[in-house]
């Protein structure tokens, strides 16, 4: 059983250690709680015995243990009210009617990374409710063009493709076939329909049918597969815990796209909540924290993730994620 005073001491130590990255001594807590130094040292020793605090070798002060962070997050944390500056920056993005959904979310990720000095990630995929509305092309030169895919819910994606030695008229014929035969198909079923229904027909109308089929198959496959945006990988270098070059290299390798897709896929939290995985609770690194939440709109569903050291501003990150989730689902 942890007393109210011990809770206050743990809360102060977590907040001060997050702020300064230095072990917290009894003197600072004495001033805050108006208790004697001997009383505070005794309470800190008890918290250490409970596994909520740790003592470093270089200081008489204490730092939160992984168990201490968990207790703080579950029982003591109060959400930090967003600053007027933070809220204004995000509102400018969400109120910009010129931005597409994906652009809006991408700009939000950049802001989170800038505001917090952590890494922010979006892992999303087109919602099954999206149906193909139209596919069009924009020729760039004789060999290269841009393919634009639009769904009935306003989701727009484009991809550059190269088709050397393929007649532009054959490309246009293929586009017309796709628009005539599979418009209205759920976007995550288009690739399969393209293979079994459109591919045999293309062969009857165009010469380079294999090249064209492969190009458009890849366009739709990329559209429906999970897309990932990772912002602020280098922010890890800004935190004192990660001053070892070899260690930083290992963590940066884990932040590669494929690894992050696996990491986020393995998270089984409630998509309606903001879930926090501290240290050994996540598959990334024992000294890092992963905070994530799911989102779902008419165009897309996926997850937003923030990654940083265990010494993280939990209250601020949760407030930011709640604000962003609320606005993108509005």
Backbone bond lengths (Angstrom), bond angles and torsions (degrees), N, CA, C in turn:
res aa  C-N    CA-C-N  psi(-1)  N-CA   C-N-CA  omega(-1)  CA-C   N-CA-C  phi
1 X - - - 1.465 - - 1.526 109.52 -
2 X 1.298 117.19 129.30 1.454 121.66 -178.38 1.531 108.35 -105.14
3 X 1.321 116.55 131.39 1.462 120.90 -176.57 1.531 110.78 -78.51
4 X 1.340 115.17 167.97 1.471 119.72 179.36 1.521 110.97 -62.81
5 X 1.343 116.66 -38.96 1.469 118.67 -179.96 1.531 110.65 -67.11
6 X 1.323 116.33 -39.54 1.467 119.34 177.32 1.533 111.30 -63.95
7 X 1.320 115.58 -36.68 1.471 118.86 176.08 1.527 110.56 -61.78
8 X 1.313 116.46 -43.56 1.469 120.13 179.66 1.517 110.94 -63.73
9 X 1.332 116.42 -40.98 1.469 120.26 179.38 1.527 110.33 -63.56
10 X 1.329 117.02 -45.94 1.467 120.73 178.79 1.522 110.55 -60.66
11 X 1.311 116.69 -42.79 1.468 120.96 -179.55 1.526 110.95 -61.75
12 X 1.324 116.27 -44.50 1.469 120.47 179.32 1.527 110.52 -63.00
13 X 1.323 116.47 -43.81 1.470 120.08 -177.54 1.534 110.55 -64.60
14 X 1.331 117.54 -42.09 1.470 119.96 177.84 1.530 110.00 -61.50
15 X 1.322 116.76 -49.21 1.462 120.28 -175.83 1.528 112.22 -65.31
16 X 1.324 116.83 -40.41 1.462 119.73 179.99 1.526 111.86 -71.83
17 X 1.318 116.73 -37.55 1.462 119.18 179.03 1.529 110.58 -68.35
18 X 1.326 117.15 -38.09 1.464 120.91 175.43 1.528 109.86 -60.72
19 X 1.324 115.92 -39.76 1.468 120.81 -175.74 1.522 113.01 -74.54
20 X 1.327 117.17 -41.08 1.465 120.58 -170.15 1.525 114.76 -111.73
21 X 1.324 117.59 -17.07 1.474 122.40 -176.73 1.522 111.60 58.98
22 X 1.342 116.55 32.71 1.468 122.03 177.28 1.527 108.72 -130.04
23 X 1.344 116.87 143.59 1.473 118.97 176.19 1.516 110.90 -53.72
24 X 1.308 115.98 143.53 1.465 121.59 -175.29 1.530 109.54 -99.58
25 X 1.351 115.89 125.11 1.462 121.06 -179.11 1.520 112.05 -93.32
26 X 1.314 115.53 173.03 1.468 121.10 -175.47 1.528 112.40 -70.52
27 X 1.339 117.66 -28.95 1.467 119.86 -175.33 1.527 112.03 -60.95
28 X 1.324 116.38 -42.96 1.463 119.28 -179.26 1.528 110.46 -62.60
29 X 1.334 116.12 -39.43 1.470 120.14 -177.60 1.523 110.25 -72.99
30 X 1.332 117.34 -34.49 1.473 120.83 176.80 1.516 110.83 -56.69
31 X 1.333 115.33 -45.62 1.465 120.03 -177.94 1.525 110.72 -63.43
32 X 1.335 116.44 -36.72 1.464 120.37 -176.63 1.525 112.02 -76.22
33 X 1.331 117.09 -43.08 1.469 120.99 -174.30 1.524 113.47 -98.88
34 X 1.341 116.09 -3.74 1.474 120.80 179.00 1.535 111.29 57.59
35 X 1.355 114.78 47.45 1.461 121.12 177.12 1.527 108.84 -121.57
36 X 1.313 116.13 163.02 1.465 119.79 178.14 1.521 109.94 -71.93
37 X 1.317 115.79 156.28 1.456 121.30 179.13 1.526 111.07 -62.07
38 X 1.331 116.55 -37.82 1.470 120.54 -179.25 1.534 110.35 -64.59
39 X 1.317 116.74 -40.12 1.474 120.54 178.94 1.528 110.68 -63.35
40 X 1.331 116.04 -44.95 1.469 120.30 -178.29 1.526 110.35 -65.05
41 X 1.355 117.28 -42.16 1.462 120.43 179.71 1.523 110.54 -61.73
42 X 1.322 116.40 -39.18 1.463 120.62 178.74 1.533 111.19 -64.64
43 X 1.318 116.06 -43.52 1.466 120.35 179.16 1.533 111.15 -66.12
44 X 1.334 116.37 -37.52 1.461 120.05 178.34 1.529 110.70 -65.85
45 X 1.329 115.55 -37.60 1.467 119.16 178.25 1.525 110.36 -64.57
46 X 1.328 116.64 -38.48 1.466 120.67 177.74 1.528 110.88 -64.65
47 X 1.329 116.03 -43.60 1.473 120.56 178.46 1.531 110.82 -63.13
48 X 1.329 115.58 -34.02 1.464 119.14 176.86 1.524 110.52 -67.71
49 X 1.327 116.97 -41.52 1.463 120.99 177.80 1.534 111.54 -62.65
50 X 1.335 116.22 -32.63 1.468 121.53 178.30 1.530 112.32 -77.28
51 X 1.336 115.61 -5.60 1.460 119.64 179.21 1.505 114.65 82.50
52 X 1.334 117.41 13.96 1.465 121.23 -177.31 1.529 112.18 -94.09
53 X 1.321 116.71 -20.30 1.466 122.17 177.69 1.520 109.92 -127.12
54 X 1.323 115.25 158.98 1.467 121.76 175.61 1.519 108.62 -130.57
55 X 1.315 115.59 151.04 1.462 120.89 176.84 1.516 108.57 -108.18
56 X 1.320 116.30 131.63 1.462 119.55 179.45 1.527 109.20 -87.25
57 X 1.320 115.42 164.63 1.474 120.25 -178.59 1.521 111.99 -78.83
58 X 1.333 116.27 -19.74 1.469 118.96 -171.97 1.522 112.93 -100.62
59 X 1.324 118.44 -0.38 1.458 119.86 -176.03 1.521 109.66 -152.64
60 X 1.326 115.15 155.34 1.467 119.82 176.26 1.531 110.99 -82.88
61 X 1.337 116.85 -7.89 1.455 120.80 179.80 1.523 112.07 -76.06
62 X 1.307 116.21 176.44 1.468 121.86 -178.96 1.527 110.38 -120.50
63 X 1.326 113.99 157.24 1.469 120.80 173.13 1.532 107.67 -128.31
64 X 1.317 118.32 157.60 1.472 119.37 178.90 1.525 110.66 -69.23
65 X 1.309 116.17 142.42 1.464 120.77 170.75 1.526 107.95 -85.94
66 X 1.324 116.34 174.09 1.461 119.62 176.05 1.530 110.26 -59.72
67 X 1.328 115.79 -41.48 1.462 120.73 177.44 1.531 110.47 -64.06
68 X 1.342 116.17 -34.70 1.463 120.53 178.34 1.516 112.28 -66.17
69 X 1.339 115.87 -43.38 1.467 119.47 176.12 1.533 110.37 -60.28
70 X 1.326 115.93 -43.00 1.467 119.53 -178.82 1.523 110.86 -62.43
71 X 1.342 116.50 -43.37 1.465 119.46 178.86 1.526 109.98 -62.78
72 X 1.327 116.31 -42.12 1.469 120.89 179.67 1.531 110.54 -60.40
73 X 1.337 116.97 -48.52 1.461 121.23 -178.07 1.526 111.28 -62.98
74 X 1.311 116.94 -42.15 1.466 121.03 -175.26 1.523 113.97 -78.79
75 X 1.351 117.30 -28.06 1.469 118.96 -169.42 1.526 115.86 -126.76
76 X 1.323 117.83 -24.20 1.460 119.51 -171.14 1.524 114.64 -116.34
77 X 1.318 117.35 -22.55 1.463 120.89 -172.86 1.526 111.84 -67.76
78 X 1.310 114.94 133.38 1.462 121.90 171.35 1.519 107.46 -113.77
79 X 1.334 116.18 131.48 1.458 119.23 -176.98 1.520 110.74 -59.61
80 X 1.316 114.81 135.30 1.449 120.52 -178.79 1.523 109.55 -81.01
81 X 1.303 116.68 126.79 1.461 120.20 178.38 1.520 109.35 -65.01
82 X 1.313 115.52 130.51 1.464 119.30 -178.24 1.522 109.94 -64.04
83 X 1.325 115.24 139.92 1.460 119.39 177.04 1.523 109.19 -69.52
84 X 1.324 115.97 156.34 1.470 120.66 179.10 1.528 110.34 -60.24
85 X 1.341 116.27 -34.96 1.471 120.64 -179.15 1.526 110.89 -67.13
86 X 1.346 116.39 -46.94 1.469 120.54 179.30 1.525 110.68 -60.83
87 X 1.326 116.28 -45.61 1.462 120.22 -177.46 1.523 111.00 -64.50
88 X 1.323 116.59 -40.99 1.467 120.45 -179.12 1.527 110.73 -63.46
89 X 1.337 116.97 -43.49 1.472 120.58 -179.59 1.526 111.11 -60.26
90 X 1.335 116.75 -42.44 1.462 120.26 -179.62 1.521 111.75 -73.13
91 X 1.325 117.03 -37.35 1.461 119.69 179.49 1.517 111.71 -64.47
92 X 1.322 116.88 -35.06 1.471 120.50 177.50 1.525 110.32 -59.16
93 X 1.335 116.40 -39.50 1.469 120.48 179.11 1.522 110.54 -68.22
94 X 1.320 116.95 -50.36 1.465 120.19 -173.92 1.527 112.89 -71.03
95 X 1.316 117.30 -21.50 1.474 119.96 179.24 1.521 112.80 -94.57
96 X 1.334 115.98 1.38 1.467 120.04 178.58 1.525 109.23 -83.33
97 X 1.316 116.86 101.16 1.464 121.22 -176.65 1.519 113.34 -69.63
98 X 1.339 116.99 -10.26 1.466 120.69 179.75 1.528 111.74 -81.29
99 X 1.333 116.62 -15.36 1.462 119.87 -176.30 1.525 111.15 -87.38
100 X 1.352 116.24 133.31 1.458 120.96 170.54 1.525 108.87 -70.81
101 X 1.336 116.67 162.93 1.466 121.37 -177.70 1.529 111.62 -53.68
102 X 1.351 116.96 -49.47 1.468 120.26 -176.65 1.522 111.74 -64.13
103 X 1.344 116.41 -36.19 1.461 119.96 178.38 1.527 110.50 -67.30
104 X 1.321 115.37 -39.62 1.467 121.11 178.89 1.533 110.62 -61.60
105 X 1.324 115.24 -44.90 1.466 120.00 -179.61 1.525 110.55 -67.96
106 X 1.333 116.62 -38.99 1.468 120.57 179.45 1.523 111.16 -63.15
107 X 1.339 117.12 -42.50 1.459 120.72 179.00 1.535 110.83 -65.69
108 X 1.336 116.31 -35.28 1.465 120.49 177.44 1.527 110.71 -63.36
109 X 1.351 116.22 -41.64 1.468 120.55 179.00 1.526 110.78 -61.53
110 X 1.322 116.07 -42.18 1.470 119.73 179.12 1.523 110.61 -60.68
111 X 1.333 115.34 -42.58 1.457 118.92 -179.24 1.522 112.06 -65.18
112 X 1.342 116.56 -41.71 1.472 119.70 178.25 1.519 109.88 -58.86
113 X 1.335 116.45 -46.00 1.466 120.58 -178.98 1.525 111.05 -62.30
114 X 1.342 116.74 -40.31 1.465 120.92 -179.81 1.522 111.46 -69.96
115 X 1.333 116.33 -42.22 1.463 120.52 -176.43 1.529 112.87 -68.29
116 X 1.323 115.96 -36.64 1.469 120.36 -170.53 1.520 114.88 -105.48
117 X 1.328 117.08 -19.07 1.475 121.61 -171.15 1.522 112.08 64.16
118 X 1.330 117.19 28.38 1.459 122.77 173.46 1.524 108.46 -110.93
119 X 1.318 116.45 179.72 1.463 122.24 177.53 1.523 108.56 -98.40
120 X 1.332 116.82 131.71 1.465 120.10 178.89 1.528 109.22 -116.67
121 X 1.335 114.88 144.77 1.461 121.03 -172.64 1.520 109.95 -138.37
122 X 1.324 115.61 140.02 1.461 120.74 169.43 1.514 108.57 -121.52
123 X 1.316 116.03 127.40 1.457 121.26 174.74 1.518 106.71 -121.32
124 X 1.327 116.69 114.48 1.460 119.42 -175.25 1.507 112.25 -137.56
125 X 1.307 114.39 165.19 1.455 121.08 173.86 1.516 108.29 -148.47
126 X 1.342 115.81 150.30 1.451 120.09 -179.02 1.522 110.14 -60.07
127 X 1.318 115.80 135.32 1.451 120.22 178.89 1.526 110.45 -64.47
128 X 1.345 116.24 145.28 1.468 121.27 178.04 1.519 110.55 -59.48
129 X 1.329 116.80 -25.47 1.468 119.88 -178.36 1.522 112.36 -70.79
130 X 1.345 117.66 -17.22 1.459 120.75 176.56 1.526 110.13 -68.57
131 X 1.323 115.87 131.37 1.466 120.54 175.32 1.525 109.32 -120.70
132 X 1.314 114.79 146.02 1.464 119.88 -178.71 1.527 110.25 -61.89
133 X 1.330 115.18 124.86 1.465 119.97 177.45 1.522 111.37 -101.51
134 X 1.334 115.42 -40.84 1.471 118.46 -176.39 1.521 109.88 -167.00
135 X 1.320 115.37 148.72 1.455 121.38 169.63 1.519 107.28 -125.55
136 X 1.314 117.31 137.11 1.468 121.19 -179.72 1.520 109.23 -140.57
137 X 1.314 116.58 167.71 1.468 121.30 -178.84 1.517 110.37 -131.21
138 X 1.328 115.13 151.70 1.464 122.61 172.28 1.523 107.41 -127.39
139 X 1.342 118.49 106.73 1.475 120.31 178.32 1.527 110.75 -65.43
140 X 1.327 116.46 136.09 1.462 121.70 176.61 1.521 111.25 -100.75
141 X 1.331 116.04 -42.41 1.463 122.55 174.72 1.527 106.93 -157.27
142 X 1.312 117.66 -162.81 1.467 119.78 -175.68 1.531 113.51 -64.15
143 X 1.331 117.36 -28.92 1.468 120.40 -173.79 1.524 114.80 -111.29
144 X 1.327 117.27 -18.29 1.464 119.95 -171.21 1.527 112.25 -122.34
145 X 1.315 114.92 145.65 1.460 119.54 177.97 1.527 110.23 -152.53
146 X 1.314 115.47 166.71 1.461 121.98 176.55 1.521 108.38 -109.23
147 X 1.323 115.86 131.26 1.466 121.32 175.75 1.526 107.77 -102.74
148 X 1.331 116.23 129.25 1.467 121.74 -179.95 1.523 108.67 -113.85
149 X 1.331 116.05 126.38 1.466 122.11 179.43 1.532 108.17 -113.78
150 X 1.341 115.94 127.89 1.463 121.50 -179.08 1.529 108.82 -122.62
151 X 1.342 116.53 135.09 1.465 119.82 175.97 1.525 110.11 -103.77
152 X 1.316 115.37 167.77 1.465 119.86 -178.06 1.519 112.99 -69.21
153 X 1.337 117.21 -11.65 1.460 120.54 178.79 1.521 112.31 -101.86
154 X 1.322 115.80 12.00 1.452 119.79 174.65 1.507 115.51 86.31
155 X 1.322 117.21 9.82 1.465 120.67 176.46 1.530 108.04 -78.76
156 X 1.323 117.26 125.09 1.467 122.15 -176.76 1.524 109.24 -123.68
157 X 1.316 116.12 129.31 1.460 121.22 175.94 1.521 108.57 -132.81
158 X 1.319 115.88 149.30 1.465 119.10 176.28 1.523 109.60 -134.66
159 X 1.316 115.91 152.45 1.467 121.06 -179.32 1.524 108.65 -146.90
160 X 1.322 115.59 134.92 1.460 120.50 175.58 1.519 109.66 -83.14
161 X 1.322 116.86 134.22 1.463 120.59 177.02 1.522 109.61 -131.41
162 X 1.312 115.41 155.58 1.458 122.00 178.90 1.527 109.23 -115.56
163 X 1.329 116.39 127.24 1.465 121.46 179.98 1.532 109.26 -132.50
164 X 1.322 117.37 71.47 1.469 119.94 179.88 1.525 111.44 -64.44
165 X 1.298 114.97 141.03 1.473 122.24 177.25 1.524 113.38 63.45
166 X 1.328 116.25 26.78 1.465 120.30 174.99 1.522 108.01 -115.56
167 X 1.311 116.22 127.72 1.464 121.85 -178.36 1.533 110.31 -66.35
168 X 1.333 116.28 133.96 1.458 120.77 -178.88 1.528 111.61 -59.57
169 X 1.323 117.16 -33.21 1.462 120.17 178.94 1.531 111.05 -64.12
170 X 1.330 116.30 -35.10 1.465 119.49 177.08 1.533 111.11 -67.93
171 X 1.328 115.81 -35.87 1.463 119.95 176.38 1.530 109.54 -62.67
172 X 1.325 115.77 -45.09 1.469 120.15 -178.97 1.533 111.18 -64.14
173 X 1.338 116.73 -38.31 1.471 119.98 177.13 1.533 110.53 -61.24
174 X 1.342 115.98 -41.72 1.468 120.41 -179.76 1.524 110.83 -64.45
175 X 1.328 115.70 -42.87 1.464 120.14 178.16 1.521 110.79 -61.18
176 X 1.332 116.75 -42.90 1.467 120.22 179.20 1.525 111.51 -63.19
177 X 1.345 116.35 -39.71 1.468 119.66 177.62 1.528 111.28 -61.44
178 X 1.312 115.28 -44.47 1.465 119.33 -179.76 1.528 110.15 -62.71
179 X 1.340 116.26 -46.01 1.464 119.71 -178.63 1.530 111.92 -65.04
180 X 1.318 116.48 -34.95 1.473 119.60 -177.75 1.530 112.78 -77.68
181 X 1.344 116.93 -29.84 1.458 119.32 -169.34 1.528 115.59 -107.33
182 X 1.324 118.51 -26.55 1.473 116.67 -175.86 1.527 114.19 -126.88
183 X 1.340 118.05 8.28 1.464 119.13 171.22 1.530 108.53 -60.56
184 X 1.335 116.35 137.79 1.463 121.37 -176.88 1.518 113.37 95.98
185 X 1.335 116.33 -6.90 1.471 120.75 178.23 1.535 109.76 -79.06
186 X 1.349 118.77 135.97 1.472 119.43 173.66 1.522 110.20 -52.20
187 X 1.331 116.05 136.66 1.458 121.00 -169.45 1.526 112.34 -60.08
188 X 1.348 117.43 -30.42 1.463 118.66 -178.99 1.527 112.90 -82.96
189 X 1.331 116.77 2.13 1.471 120.61 175.49 1.525 112.52 -110.73
190 X 1.347 115.97 -3.70 1.465 119.92 -173.91 1.522 111.64 -64.51
191 X 1.334 118.41 -43.44 1.472 120.78 -177.08 1.524 111.11 -58.99
192 X 1.340 115.62 -42.75 1.462 119.92 179.90 1.530 111.24 -65.48
193 X 1.318 116.33 -41.42 1.460 120.70 179.86 1.528 110.67 -68.07
194 X 1.325 115.16 -36.12 1.463 120.30 178.36 1.527 110.10 -62.10
195 X 1.339 116.49 -40.75 1.463 120.48 -177.44 1.529 111.95 -69.71
196 X 1.314 116.72 -45.15 1.468 119.07 -171.11 1.529 114.17 -92.96
197 X 1.322 117.94 -21.73 1.464 119.20 -176.55 1.525 113.31 -112.82
198 X 1.331 116.05 -39.54 1.467 119.00 -175.23 1.517 112.43 -87.71
199 X 1.330 117.37 -38.42 1.466 120.61 -176.30 1.529 112.31 -54.53
200 X 1.356 120.48 -46.59 1.469 119.64 179.72 1.534 112.72 -63.57
201 X 1.337 116.26 -32.14 1.470 119.65 -178.45 1.521 111.02 -74.77
202 X 1.343 116.62 -39.52 1.468 120.02 179.58 1.525 110.53 -55.79
203 X 1.309 116.09 -39.67 1.465 120.60 -177.82 1.527 112.45 -60.04
204 X 1.322 117.24 -25.01 1.470 120.81 -179.67 1.521 113.10 -82.97
205 X 1.344 116.52 -14.16 1.462 119.16 -172.10 1.524 114.54 -115.00
206 X 1.323 117.76 -26.63 1.471 119.56 -174.61 1.526 110.72 -131.61
207 X 1.337 114.73 154.92 1.468 119.31 -176.68 1.531 111.82 -76.30
208 X 1.313 116.87 -54.88 1.476 120.45 -176.13 1.537 109.88 -86.31
209 X 1.330 115.94 54.98 1.462 119.30 -172.90 1.539 113.01 -66.88
210 X 1.347 116.82 -33.39 1.467 118.57 -179.84 1.529 111.22 -64.73
211 X 1.336 116.34 -45.11 1.467 120.72 178.51 1.525 110.75 -60.13
212 X 1.324 115.65 -44.61 1.460 119.62 -177.59 1.527 111.66 -67.79
213 X 1.316 116.06 -43.03 1.460 119.10 179.01 1.531 110.50 -60.34
214 X 1.346 116.32 -47.95 1.465 120.16 -178.07 1.522 111.67 -61.20
215 X 1.333 116.21 -40.85 1.466 120.09 -178.74 1.521 111.33 -63.66
216 X 1.321 117.38 -47.94 1.461 120.09 -177.57 1.533 111.74 -73.82
217 X 1.321 116.90 -31.33 1.464 119.56 175.45 1.532 109.75 -60.98
218 X 1.342 116.23 -44.17 1.465 120.36 -179.86 1.521 111.80 -65.07
219 X 1.333 116.43 -36.06 1.464 120.16 178.22 1.526 110.08 -59.94
220 X 1.328 116.51 -50.03 1.467 120.17 -177.91 1.528 111.79 -70.83
221 X 1.319 115.84 -34.52 1.461 119.33 179.67 1.522 110.19 -64.29
222 X 1.330 117.13 -42.19 1.457 121.21 177.93 1.519 111.19 -66.12
223 X 1.319 115.31 -34.68 1.464 120.03 -178.18 1.530 111.17 -65.65
224 X 1.330 116.06 -41.46 1.464 119.80 -174.27 1.522 113.02 -88.99
225 X 1.337 117.26 -21.56 1.462 118.91 178.71 1.523 110.28 -72.35
226 X 1.323 116.00 162.33 1.447 120.45 179.88 1.519 109.88 -62.99
227 X 1.347 115.90 131.86 1.456 119.98 176.14 1.519 107.79 -110.56
228 X 1.311 115.32 140.48 1.464 120.26 -173.93 1.522 110.15 -127.14
229 X 1.321 115.19 135.54 1.458 122.34 174.08 1.523 107.39 -121.06
230 X 1.329 116.26 126.11 1.464 121.01 178.50 1.531 107.71 -120.58
231 X 1.324 115.79 123.54 1.464 121.03 -176.61 1.526 109.07 -121.68
232 X 1.328 116.02 133.54 1.460 120.19 173.68 1.510 115.39 83.16
233 X 1.352 117.02 33.15 1.473 118.60 177.53 1.530 111.15 -56.22
234 X 1.326 115.89 -39.81 1.464 120.14 -176.10 1.519 114.21 -71.44
235 X 1.334 117.49 -8.12 1.467 119.72 -179.38 1.519 112.73 -63.18
236 X 1.314 116.78 -21.72 1.466 120.19 178.17 1.528 111.26 -57.88
237 X 1.323 117.20 -29.44 1.463 121.78 -178.39 1.528 111.92 -69.25
238 X 1.328 116.98 -14.79 1.458 120.83 -176.44 1.538 113.00 -86.48
239 X 1.330 116.23 -2.39 1.465 119.14 -175.95 1.529 110.58 -109.13
240 X 1.319 116.07 137.11 1.462 122.16 -171.53 1.524 113.35 -62.65
241 X 1.338 115.96 -26.11 1.467 119.00 -177.98 1.519 112.53 -65.13
242 X 1.321 116.13 -22.65 1.461 119.89 -171.77 1.530 110.61 -116.94
243 X 1.331 114.82 64.09 1.464 119.64 179.65 1.522 111.65 -103.22
244 X 1.327 117.05 7.22 1.457 121.87 177.45 1.527 108.54 -97.38
245 X 1.330 116.31 120.45 1.462 121.33 -173.07 1.526 111.26 -59.80
246 X 1.319 116.58 -44.11 1.463 119.81 -178.37 1.530 110.67 -63.13
247 X 1.330 115.42 -41.36 1.464 119.73 -179.17 1.519 111.45 -66.24
248 X 1.324 116.54 -42.35 1.471 120.78 177.74 1.520 110.19 -60.74
249 X 1.338 116.19 -41.84 1.459 119.90 178.98 1.522 112.22 -59.81
250 X 1.340 116.16 -40.57 1.468 120.48 179.29 1.521 111.29 -63.67
251 X 1.328 116.10 -42.09 1.470 119.57 -178.45 1.526 110.64 -70.36
252 X 1.334 116.93 -40.87 1.467 119.81 178.98 1.531 110.85 -62.00
253 X 1.334 115.95 -35.43 1.465 119.30 177.06 1.531 110.50 -63.61
254 X 1.342 116.09 -37.14 1.468 119.59 178.74 1.523 111.92 -69.34
255 X 1.337 116.88 -19.69 1.463 120.66 -179.12 1.523 112.82 -87.33
256 X 1.340 117.52 6.60 1.460 119.92 175.44 1.535 109.63 -66.54
257 X 1.341 115.91 154.46 1.467 121.64 -171.38 1.527 113.28 -51.83
258 X 1.339 116.84 -51.59 1.469 119.84 -175.51 1.522 111.53 -62.35
259 X 1.337 115.63 -40.13 1.462 119.47 179.70 1.527 111.10 -65.40
260 X 1.341 116.24 -38.61 1.455 119.64 -178.15 1.520 111.45 -71.37
261 X 1.333 117.59 -34.45 1.465 120.06 175.45 1.525 109.58 -59.02
262 X 1.343 115.85 -45.16 1.472 119.82 179.33 1.528 110.87 -64.80
263 X 1.337 116.17 -43.32 1.465 120.09 -179.24 1.522 110.76 -59.97
264 X 1.328 116.84 -49.78 1.466 120.54 -176.75 1.522 110.55 -68.07
265 X 1.332 116.97 -37.41 1.470 120.25 177.69 1.525 111.67 -61.33
266 X 1.343 116.14 -32.09 1.463 120.25 -177.63 1.529 112.66 -78.36
267 X 1.333 116.79 -11.52 1.461 120.15 178.73 1.523 108.84 -75.16
268 X 1.300 116.69 122.58 1.472 121.23 -175.45 1.523 112.43 -110.76
269 X 1.326 116.56 26.89 1.461 118.99 -178.49 1.517 112.34 -71.47
270 X 1.314 115.60 171.16 1.464 122.16 177.10 1.519 108.96 -74.53
271 X 1.329 116.84 119.01 1.462 120.83 -176.68 1.524 113.02 -63.52
272 X 1.325 117.69 -19.37 1.454 120.09 179.43 1.521 111.89 -82.54
273 X 1.318 116.71 -10.78 1.459 121.62 -177.33 1.523 110.60 -112.05
274 X 1.322 114.01 170.44 1.461 120.38 168.93 1.522 106.29 -99.31
275 X 1.321 116.04 121.60 1.458 122.31 -173.55 1.529 110.07 -109.71
276 X 1.316 115.65 138.10 1.466 121.69 -175.92 1.525 109.37 -120.78
277 X 1.348 115.73 126.47 1.466 121.65 -179.18 1.527 107.85 -121.96
278 X 1.336 115.50 111.94 1.458 121.53 -171.48 1.528 110.38 -104.16
279 X 1.344 115.97 126.31 1.462 120.18 173.66 1.514 113.73 56.68
280 X 1.307 116.81 -118.91 1.462 121.95 -175.93 1.531 113.17 -65.41
281 X 1.320 117.69 -10.66 1.466 120.83 178.48 1.521 112.28 -74.11
282 X 1.340 117.31 -15.60 1.463 119.75 178.64 1.524 110.54 -113.42
283 X 1.321 115.43 166.42 1.469 121.05 -178.09 1.523 112.68 -93.99
284 X 1.334 117.18 9.97 1.461 119.90 -175.93 1.524 112.02 -91.79
285 X 1.333 116.42 -61.33 1.467 119.31 -175.75 1.527 108.58 -164.65
286 X 1.323 116.36 142.99 1.466 121.13 -176.89 1.528 113.00 -65.52
287 X 1.329 117.64 -21.29 1.461 120.80 -178.03 1.522 112.64 -102.83
288 X 1.323 116.68 14.68 1.465 119.54 -178.31 1.523 110.76 -126.19
289 X 1.324 114.86 161.36 1.463 122.31 177.78 1.525 109.28 -120.50
290 X 1.317 115.56 140.61 1.461 122.73 176.14 1.531 107.78 -116.78
291 X 1.332 116.40 122.25 1.468 121.51 176.16 1.524 107.64 -117.27
292 X 1.326 117.06 127.80 1.469 119.23 -176.17 1.516 111.35 -142.85
293 X 1.323 113.53 158.97 1.457 120.60 172.32 1.521 108.97 -148.85
294 X 1.306 116.69 152.21 1.462 120.77 176.80 1.514 110.57 -90.77
295 X 1.318 116.15 156.52 1.466 121.08 173.26 1.520 108.16 -138.03
296 X 1.312 115.65 154.80 1.459 120.69 177.28 1.516 109.30 -147.29
297 X 1.331 115.65 122.59 1.454 121.72 174.68 1.522 108.26 -123.09
298 X 1.310 116.38 179.56 1.464 119.20 178.25 1.526 110.56 -66.39
299 X 1.336 117.27 -29.49 1.467 119.98 -177.27 1.527 113.14 -87.44
300 X 1.322 117.27 -34.43 1.456 118.80 -167.33 1.516 110.35 -156.09
301 X 1.328 114.95 155.29 1.462 119.95 170.24 1.523 108.17 -134.05
302 X 1.308 115.60 151.74 1.457 118.23 -178.66 1.514 111.28 177.28
303 X 1.341 115.54 -155.53 1.461 121.47 -177.85 1.521 110.23 -134.35
304 X 1.326 114.45 147.19 1.467 121.75 171.14 1.517 106.57 -113.91
305 X 1.332 115.76 132.58 1.463 120.80 -173.43 1.529 109.18 -130.86
306 X 1.317 116.14 139.80 1.467 121.64 171.75 1.524 107.74 -121.10
307 X 1.332 115.99 130.74 1.465 121.78 -178.07 1.528 109.45 -122.35
308 X 1.319 115.54 132.79 1.459 120.28 178.33 1.515 109.93 -158.85
309 X 1.315 117.41 -173.08 1.468 120.31 178.31 1.528 110.87 -69.98
310 X 1.326 116.77 162.88 1.473 119.42 173.91 1.527 109.92 -57.52
311 X 1.309 115.74 -31.36 1.473 121.34 177.34 1.537 108.18 -79.45
312 X 1.310 114.34 67.90 1.460 121.66 -172.20 1.529 110.77 -110.74
313 X 1.325 115.98 151.46 1.469 121.04 172.21 1.527 108.46 -77.74
314 X 1.307 116.07 77.07 1.469 120.69 -175.26 1.524 111.91 -57.55
315 X 1.329 116.51 -44.31 1.459 120.18 -175.95 1.523 111.63 -63.12
316 X 1.323 117.09 -38.02 1.464 120.30 -178.66 1.523 111.52 -73.35
317 X 1.349 115.96 -43.51 1.462 119.65 -178.57 1.534 110.99 -62.40
318 X 1.333 116.72 -43.20 1.465 120.08 -179.75 1.527 110.35 -62.94
319 X 1.328 117.42 -40.34 1.469 120.72 178.35 1.531 111.13 -62.99
320 X 1.327 116.32 -43.43 1.470 120.33 179.37 1.527 110.95 -62.91
321 X 1.339 116.90 -45.27 1.457 120.00 -179.33 1.530 111.64 -64.71
322 X 1.320 117.10 -39.57 1.461 119.67 178.18 1.526 110.73 -62.49
323 X 1.322 117.10 -41.34 1.462 121.33 179.81 1.523 111.16 -64.11
324 X 1.337 116.13 -45.38 1.463 120.40 -178.32 1.528 110.83 -67.19
325 X 1.322 116.51 -44.78 1.469 120.52 179.38 1.531 110.86 -58.61
326 X 1.325 115.41 -44.56 1.464 120.55 -179.17 1.527 110.79 -61.75
327 X 1.324 117.13 -40.17 1.464 120.27 -176.18 1.518 113.33 -76.87
328 X 1.337 118.37 -36.05 1.466 118.13 -178.22 1.522 111.30 -77.42
329 X 1.335 117.47 -21.93 1.462 119.40 179.42 1.535 112.03 -92.99
330 X 1.318 115.44 -3.23 1.466 120.00 -177.25 1.525 110.30 -69.50
